Amino acid sequence: MEQSGNFFQMGGYAFYVWSSYGLTLIVLLINYLSPKFSEKKLIAELVKRSKLKKTDIK
């Protein structure tokens, strides 16, 4: 049991190690989710423009 405690304490550098892991996870999530939201906005804009062009033709 003591070995797992030592692992999580990382020899006194636990704060720096785990905060690095946390920051990396946040950056990866932002990099993954950002294009998803941009894609939804782009599709909505294209649909809006498409509807405007159809009404202009009539």
GIURCOR-V404494 format. One record per helix or strand of 2 or more residues. SS is the DSSP state (~ for helix, > for strand). FROM is the first residue (numbers start at 0). TO is the last residue. If there is no record, write none. Layout:
{{SS:FROM:TO} {SS:FROM:TO}}
//
This chain:
{{~:1:11} {~:13:56}}
//
